[in-house]
């Protein structure tokens, strides 16, 4: 049985000739069920550049997005994490719709940036190049 993903999966690709960076993020359906408003607001930022060819949707409601940015793609991903944390903390709900005292995401922006290695807490899927 395949594992069920509940957090966005993020990677950065650097073009070998130009050095241009492209971010890729996969939004699983389970994450979108809880945070679709946050994702919509995040996608509205003017410094996230993509068009319809950069989006791949899947039958379960999840989607993958390739994007370019004025800032580093990592910065925009951390903004998404921060917005998600703020939404969770302000709503004070669990991922299952139950009221709780306080909930913070296990992959917080502070724990990632304090480790000095940006992606220690983010596990991106292994890709095969065809």
N, C-alpha and C positions, 0 to 999 in steps of 0.2 A: 504494500500500500504506500502510495506517495505521501510525503509529509504535507501538512496544510500550513501554508505561509500566512502569517498574520501581521507582518511588518513589511514596509517597502524594502525592496532590494535595490541597491544603488551601486553603480560603477562609473568610472571616468575612463574614456578612451582618448589617447593622444595620437594625432596624426603623425606618422613617422617623418614625413617631409616638411610639413608646415608647422608642426607643433601645436596646431589648433586643438583645443579640448572640447569634447562632446560628453555630456552627461547622459546616462541611461538609468531610468528608474522604472521598476516594475511595481505596480500597485495591486496587491492581491485583493480579491473580492471581500475577504473577511475584514481587512483594514478599511476598505471603502465603505462597508456597511456602517461602521462607526464614525468615520471621519470624512465623509464625502464633502461636507461643507468646508472643512479645512483645505482639502485638496483643491476644490474649486477656487477658493480665495487665493491659494498659493499659485495656481496656474494663471491667475489674472495679473500677476506682477509683470510689469513692462520689460524687466530685464531677463525674462525667460522667453527664449525665441524658439518656436517650433511651428510646423504646419501639419496639415492632415496626413502627409506622407510619413511623418515621424511618429505616428500613433498606431499601435497594433492592439486591437481589442480581441478578447477571448470570450468564449461562450459562457463562462461562469461569471462574467461581469468585471473581471480584472482587465487591466491594460498595461501596456509597456509604452514608455515615452522616451524618445531621444530628444535632447534639447541642447541649445547653445546659450551662453549667457555672457553678459557684459562682465560680471564677476566670475570667479572660479565656480564651477558647477558644485563643488563641495559646499561652498558658502550658501548656495540656494537650498541644498539638501538640508543643511543644518537649520536654515530658516524654517523649513517644513517641520522638522522635528520640534523646534521651539514652539511653533504655532500649535502643533498637536498637543504638546505638554500644557500649554496655556489653556487650550480648550478643555482638556481633561481636568485640570486643576480648577477651572472656573465652574465647570459643570458638576464636578465631584461625583462622577458616575464610574462604575466599573465597565470593563469592555462588554459585560453581559447585560448592561442596562440596569444594574442594581445600584442603589444609592450606597455610597461609602463615605467614610470620614475624609479620606484624602487618597488620591491615587497618583502615582508618578510613573511614567514609562520606564521600563527597565533599561532602555538605551537612551540615556539623557545626553543632551549636548554638553553638559559640564563634564560628565565622566569620559566622554570621547575626547574633548579637547584637552583635558588635564593629563591624559596619558601620553601626550606628545605624538602619538601615532593615530592619525585621524580615523582609520578604519578598523581598529582593534575590536570595537564593539559591534561593527556592522559586518555581517556575513553575506557577501554577495554570492550568487550561484556561480558554479564553474561553467565556463562556456567552451564549446568546441567551435573552432573556426572551420568553415567549409570552403 
